[in-house]
Amino acid sequence: MAEIQLSLSVLLPILLLLYFLKLLWSRRHYPPGPLAFPIIGGLWRIAFEKEIDGMTPIKAAKQYGNVFTLWLGHFPVVFLCGFDAVKEGLVDHSEGFLDRGLTPFFQKLSEGKGVGFASGHAWKKQRRLGQMALAKLGVGKRIMEDKIEDEAQQLVEIFASQKGKPFDPILFITNSVSNVTFSLMYGYRWPVEDPNFEKLIKSNEYLSNFGLTIFYALYELFPSIMDRLPGPHKKAMEMTEMLLSLSKEEIRKHKEQEPTQEPRDFIDYYLREMEKEKNKNDPTSTVDEENLMHSIHDIYFGGLGNSSSIIQFAIIILANRPDVQDKIFKEIEDVVGSSNICYDDHKRLPYTHAVIHEIQRYRFPAIIGIPRQTTRDVHMRGYIIPKGTIIVPNLLSVLLDDEYWETPHKFNPNHFLDKDGNFVARKEFLGFSTGPRSCLGENMARMELFIFLTRLLRVFHFQPPPGVKKLIEEPVKNATLPPHPYKVCAIPRNS
């Protein structure tokens, strides 16, 4: 018996060592990264971080290179960091990196449907349909600008009602930005006190916070086990189901309405396309209610997360810099005068346009871009990235790339101005991603940021509350990097 125990004590470590060496050999063609152990992969590297935040993958890139592999258990995730690597991946290898990378958790939530998480033929169909619907409904045109101006004006009136006293602007901003999308998707706006709006905000906040928790990591590593266990991951799934059910109810209401000659909103447009697909009797069609529900969800959260967070940060950043506010106000007064500001005025307001871009660069609202997946074996920088590998483009690292930005970690509008004060479009500014899967609502988001901020800055001077020297500019450490809760004083300029 003692001899058997001795043999096992010698043999077991040898077998484990051989297994470990086999893993290393099978992974030799992947880009370098943290040493991957059985079961946990390379997650030990993240565990040593004091805090997981937007700089975590950027720090890893400094150590392993701008294309590196992090093994999550038994499956690899290849990170692309910095402008050159991200552009090479998303543009030069766009077809190879075209599919959506669905980890077990995101597969569970999205089922691979919608404009954000579908792949292959299904994604191309949803993307094309989404583009046609947004164009038909006036995105990028005067009709959409009018809707944004209406919401911006309502936000101005809400701020004015505070009479210069300290108040929390976050919920009001979120509601106004949300209503631009609600009117586009559903055909009407939700007041801030609507219970469905409250559910939506709380769900979005919970899902954003869940992304950097241990339960999220455990689900990605052991999905079949976690599906059988209670925990925050179950609540995250319930939140997603609740959000999808709101869209499902709106679809039901639209189907009961009398048809109009022209589509009133995105749901109307999509339902008409569904009828056309039914008449074709195409069994492979992906134009259905499930994809419609998920597309509404994807478009809404894609737009809300970016525009709302950027406007919230803009007020913080500008309240800390009265000189920048005053320079914007003077430029608007000198160029536009008493006339209404329209989106085309961004061409005549170079400093204002530069500040808006710099706010988005300086406080980009996400740690990483939504993962991709290789459609075939991709040869990149001497490595072989096999078909089916998850690819994570780190857009934050692009906007903080010290090879291209003079002061990457400081707010500096001169990043977007030449020596004569003219606006300079930067190829390194990937605020809306790039390549075939770039942001579907980019035109609407650009219009929102410009109109909301110029309307607010024309009417108000923002400053910290009495007794507060400076508002916190560092984001909350979760997946979407929102600002910390804050209060601000909106002082009417005409006073």
SVG drawing of the C-alpha trace seen along z (x, -y; Angstrom):
<svg xmlns="http://www.w3.org/2000/svg" viewBox="-56 -89 64 91">
<polyline fill="none" stroke="black" stroke-width="0.4" points="0.0,0.0 2.8,-2.4 4.5,-1.6 1.3,-2.5 1.0,-5.8 4.6,-6.6 4.2,-5.8 1.1,-8.0 2.8,-10.9 5.6,-10.8 3.5,-10.0 0.7,-12.6 3.1,-15.7 4.7,-14.3 1.4,-13.9 0.3,-17.4 3.6,-18.8 3.2,-16.9 -0.4,-18.2 0.8,-21.7 3.6,-21.5 1.1,-20.1 -1.1,-23.2 1.8,-25.5 2.8,-23.7 -0.8,-23.8 -0.9,-27.5 2.5,-28.5 1.2,-30.3 -1.1,-32.6 0.2,-36.1 2.0,-36.2 0.2,-36.9 0.1,-35.9 1.1,-32.4 -2.0,-30.2 -2.6,-27.6 -5.2,-24.8 -8.8,-25.8 -8.0,-29.5 -6.0,-30.3 -4.4,-33.7 -6.9,-35.3 -4.2,-35.3 -2.7,-38.3 -5.9,-40.3 -6.2,-39.1 -2.9,-40.8 -4.4,-44.2 -5.3,-46.3 -8.3,-47.6 -9.7,-46.5 -10.4,-49.6 -9.9,-51.1 -6.1,-50.9 -5.9,-47.2 -5.7,-45.9 -3.5,-48.9 -1.0,-47.9 -1.1,-44.3 -0.3,-45.6 2.8,-47.4 4.1,-44.1 3.1,-41.7 2.7,-43.8 -0.3,-45.5 -1.6,-42.2 -1.7,-39.8 -3.7,-36.7 -5.5,-36.3 -6.8,-32.8 -10.1,-32.6 -10.0,-29.1 -9.6,-26.9 -10.5,-29.5 -8.4,-32.4 -9.2,-36.1 -6.9,-38.2 -6.7,-41.9 -5.9,-44.6 -4.4,-47.7 -3.3,-51.1 -4.3,-52.7 -2.1,-50.7 -3.2,-47.3 -6.9,-48.1 -6.9,-49.6 -5.0,-46.7 -7.5,-44.3 -10.8,-46.1 -9.9,-47.6 -7.1,-45.6 -8.5,-42.3 -12.1,-43.4 -13.5,-40.3 -11.5,-38.0 -12.7,-39.8 -16.3,-40.4 -18.3,-38.0 -19.5,-39.0 -17.5,-37.3 -20.1,-35.7 -18.7,-34.5 -21.0,-32.2 -22.6,-35.0 -23.3,-37.2 -24.6,-34.2 -27.1,-33.6 -28.2,-37.2 -28.4,-37.9 -28.9,-34.5 -26.8,-35.8 -29.7,-38.0 -30.1,-41.7 -27.9,-44.2 -25.3,-44.1 -24.7,-40.4 -25.7,-38.6 -23.1,-37.2 -22.8,-36.2 -25.8,-36.5 -28.1,-37.3 -26.0,-40.3 -25.6,-41.6 -29.4,-41.5 -30.0,-43.3 -27.3,-45.9 -28.7,-46.7 -32.2,-46.9 -31.2,-49.1 -29.3,-51.5 -32.3,-51.7 -34.7,-52.3 -32.6,-55.0 -32.2,-56.8 -35.9,-56.5 -36.7,-58.0 -34.5,-61.0 -31.3,-60.2 -28.7,-62.7 -31.4,-65.0 -33.3,-68.0 -36.2,-66.0 -34.0,-64.2 -32.2,-67.5 -35.6,-69.0 -36.3,-66.1 -32.9,-66.5 -33.5,-70.3 -36.8,-69.7 -35.2,-67.4 -32.3,-69.8 -34.7,-72.7 -36.6,-70.7 -33.3,-70.0 -32.5,-73.7 -35.9,-74.4 -35.3,-71.8 -31.8,-73.2 -33.3,-76.7 -35.9,-75.6 -33.1,-74.8 -32.4,-78.6 -28.7,-78.3 -28.8,-76.1 -26.8,-72.8 -28.6,-69.8 -27.9,-66.4 -28.2,-66.6 -27.5,-62.9 -31.1,-61.5 -32.3,-64.5 -29.6,-64.1 -30.2,-60.4 -33.9,-60.9 -33.4,-63.6 -30.9,-61.5 -33.0,-58.4 -36.1,-60.2 -34.3,-60.9 -34.0,-57.1 -37.4,-56.4 -39.1,-58.7 -37.1,-57.0 -37.8,-53.4 -41.3,-53.7 -42.7,-56.9 -43.1,-58.8 -41.0,-60.0 -41.0,-58.7 -41.2,-61.3 -38.6,-61.0 -41.2,-59.8 -42.4,-56.9 -42.0,-53.6 -40.7,-51.9 -38.0,-54.5 -37.0,-53.9 -36.8,-50.2 -34.7,-50.7 -32.2,-53.0 -31.9,-50.6 -31.4,-47.6 -28.8,-49.3 -26.9,-50.4 -27.0,-46.8 -25.8,-45.2 -23.0,-47.8 -21.8,-47.1 -22.1,-43.3 -19.5,-43.2 -16.5,-43.4 -17.6,-41.1 -16.3,-37.7 -19.7,-36.2 -19.4,-37.4 -15.9,-35.8 -17.2,-32.5 -20.1,-32.4 -17.7,-32.8 -15.5,-30.0 -18.2,-27.6 -21.5,-28.5 -23.2,-25.0 -22.5,-25.0 -23.5,-28.7 -26.8,-28.1 -27.7,-25.8 -26.6,-28.1 -28.3,-31.3 -26.5,-34.6 -26.1,-38.0 -25.7,-36.4 -29.3,-35.2 -30.5,-38.8 -28.5,-40.1 -30.4,-37.7 -33.7,-38.6 -32.9,-42.3 -32.2,-41.6 -35.5,-39.7 -37.4,-42.5 -35.8,-45.0 -36.7,-42.8 -40.2,-42.4 -40.7,-46.2 -39.8,-46.1 -42.0,-43.1 -45.0,-45.0 -44.3,-47.9 -44.2,-45.6 -47.6,-44.1 -49.1,-47.6 -47.8,-48.6 -49.3,-45.5 -52.7,-46.5 -52.5,-50.0 -54.0,-51.1 -51.2,-51.1 -50.1,-54.5 -48.7,-55.4 -45.3,-56.0 -43.6,-54.3 -43.9,-56.3 -40.9,-54.7 -38.4,-51.9 -40.9,-49.2 -43.3,-50.3 -40.5,-50.1 -39.3,-46.7 -42.8,-45.2 -43.4,-46.2 -40.2,-44.5 -41.4,-41.4 -44.5,-41.3 -42.4,-41.5 -40.2,-38.6 -43.3,-36.5 -44.5,-37.0 -41.2,-35.6 -41.7,-32.4 -37.9,-32.3 -37.3,-29.8 -33.8,-31.3 -35.2,-34.8 -33.9,-36.4 -36.4,-39.3 -38.6,-38.4 -39.8,-39.6 -36.9,-38.2 -34.4,-40.0 -36.5,-43.2 -36.6,-43.0 -32.9,-42.6 -32.1,-45.3 -34.2,-47.8 -32.2,-46.8 -28.9,-47.1 -29.6,-50.5 -30.9,-52.0 -28.1,-50.9 -25.5,-51.7 -26.7,-55.2 -27.6,-55.8 -24.2,-54.7 -22.1,-56.9 -24.1,-60.2 -25.5,-60.4 -22.2,-59.6 -20.3,-62.1 -22.7,-64.9 -22.6,-64.2 -18.8,-64.2 -18.8,-67.4 -20.6,-69.3 -18.0,-68.1 -15.1,-68.9 -16.4,-72.3 -17.5,-73.3 -13.8,-72.7 -12.6,-74.9 -14.6,-78.2 -12.1,-79.6 -13.0,-76.8 -16.7,-77.5 -16.3,-81.2 -14.2,-80.6 -17.0,-78.4 -19.7,-81.0 -17.7,-83.8 -17.2,-81.7 -20.9,-81.0 -21.8,-84.6 -19.3,-85.9 -20.2,-83.4 -23.9,-82.5 -25.1,-85.6 -28.7,-85.5 -29.6,-82.9 -30.6,-79.3 -27.7,-76.9 -28.0,-74.0 -25.7,-71.0 -24.1,-72.4 -22.7,-75.2 -20.1,-72.8 -18.1,-73.7 -18.0,-77.3 -17.3,-76.6 -13.9,-74.9 -13.0,-75.4 -16.4,-74.2 -16.2,-71.2 -12.7,-70.4 -13.8,-70.6 -16.6,-68.1 -14.2,-65.7 -11.7,-66.0 -14.3,-65.4 -15.2,-62.1 -11.5,-61.2 -10.6,-62.1 -13.5,-60.3 -14.4,-57.6 -17.4,-55.7 -16.1,-52.0 -13.1,-49.9 -13.2,-47.9 -15.2,-47.6 -17.7,-44.8 -15.8,-41.6 -15.4,-40.2 -14.7,-36.6 -12.5,-35.5 -14.4,-34.0 -11.2,-32.3 -7.6,-31.8 -6.0,-35.2 -2.2,-35.8 -1.3,-39.0 2.1,-40.3 3.7,-36.9 1.0,-35.1 -1.8,-32.7 -5.1,-33.6 -7.3,-30.6 -10.9,-30.7 -13.4,-31.1 -11.1,-33.1 -12.6,-36.0 -11.0,-39.4 -11.3,-42.4 -10.5,-45.8 -9.5,-48.2 -10.9,-51.5 -9.9,-53.3 -6.3,-52.4 -6.6,-54.0 -7.8,-57.3 -5.1,-57.2 -2.3,-56.1 0.8,-58.1 2.3,-57.6 -0.4,-59.7 -1.8,-62.1 0.5,-64.8 -1.0,-64.7 -3.2,-61.5 -4.2,-61.6 -4.9,-65.3 -7.8,-67.3 -6.4,-69.2 -8.7,-70.6 -5.5,-71.4 -5.4,-67.7 -8.1,-68.6 -6.8,-72.1 -4.0,-73.2 -1.8,-76.2 -4.3,-78.6 -7.2,-77.3 -8.9,-75.3 -10.5,-72.0 -8.5,-68.9 -10.2,-65.5 -7.9,-62.9 -7.7,-59.4 -6.7,-58.2 -10.1,-59.3 -12.1,-56.0 -14.8,-57.3 -17.4,-55.3 -15.1,-52.3 -14.2,-51.6 -14.7,-49.1 -17.9,-47.3 -19.2,-47.0 -18.7,-50.7 -21.5,-52.4 -24.8,-52.3 -26.0,-55.5 -22.8,-57.5 -24.5,-60.3 -27.2,-60.7 -24.7,-60.6 -22.6,-63.4 -25.7,-65.5 -26.8,-64.9 -23.5,-65.9 -23.2,-69.1 -26.8,-70.3 -27.2,-69.4 -23.9,-70.9 -24.1,-74.1 -27.7,-74.7 -26.6,-74.3 -23.4,-76.3 -25.2,-79.2 -27.6,-79.5 -25.7,-78.5 -22.3,-78.9 -21.6,-75.7 -19.7,-75.7 -19.1,-73.4 -21.4,-73.9 -20.3,-76.4 -17.5,-74.9 -16.5,-72.4 -13.2,-73.3 -13.4,-70.7 -15.8,-68.0 -14.4,-64.5 -13.3,-63.7 -12.3,-60.1 -14.9,-57.6 -16.6,-55.0 -14.7,-51.7 -17.2,-49.5 -17.5,-48.3 -19.0,-51.5 -16.9,-54.1 -19.7,-56.5 -19.0,-59.6 -19.4,-59.6 -22.6,-61.1 -22.3,-64.8 -24.1,-68.1 -23.5,-71.3 -24.8,-74.8 -26.2,-76.0 -26.0,-79.8 -28.1,-81.5 -25.8,-83.7 -28.5,-86.4 -28.4,-87.0"/>
</svg>
